Amino acid sequence: DIYPVLKNRRVIRTFTGVRAAVADGLPIVGLMPQHRRTWIASGFEGDGICLSAWAGRAVCDAIFDKPKSVLDVFSPNRFQEMSEVV
């Protein structure tokens, strides 16, 4: 009843998926605190396809000790630091 023009149409395909989201709205990109050789890039809330090249480059640069100032904002450690403050 919301879209009368679609009343006599048949649905041929649907899609569902998980949109990973983070409490503070920022993705998680960086070295995992408890696993010194594990890197993560997640929580892009549906923008992963657009940001995956950037995230891959940022992680690669960080692994090879290139300047990584932007990764500090997205670090998985930010949640650990928040819990210590509270």
Buried (B, 14 or more C-beta within 10 A) or exposed (E): EEEEEEEEEEEEEEEEEEEEBBEEEBBBBBBBEEEEEEBBBEBBEEEBEEBEEEBEEBBEBBEEEEEBEEBEEBBBBBBEEEEEEE
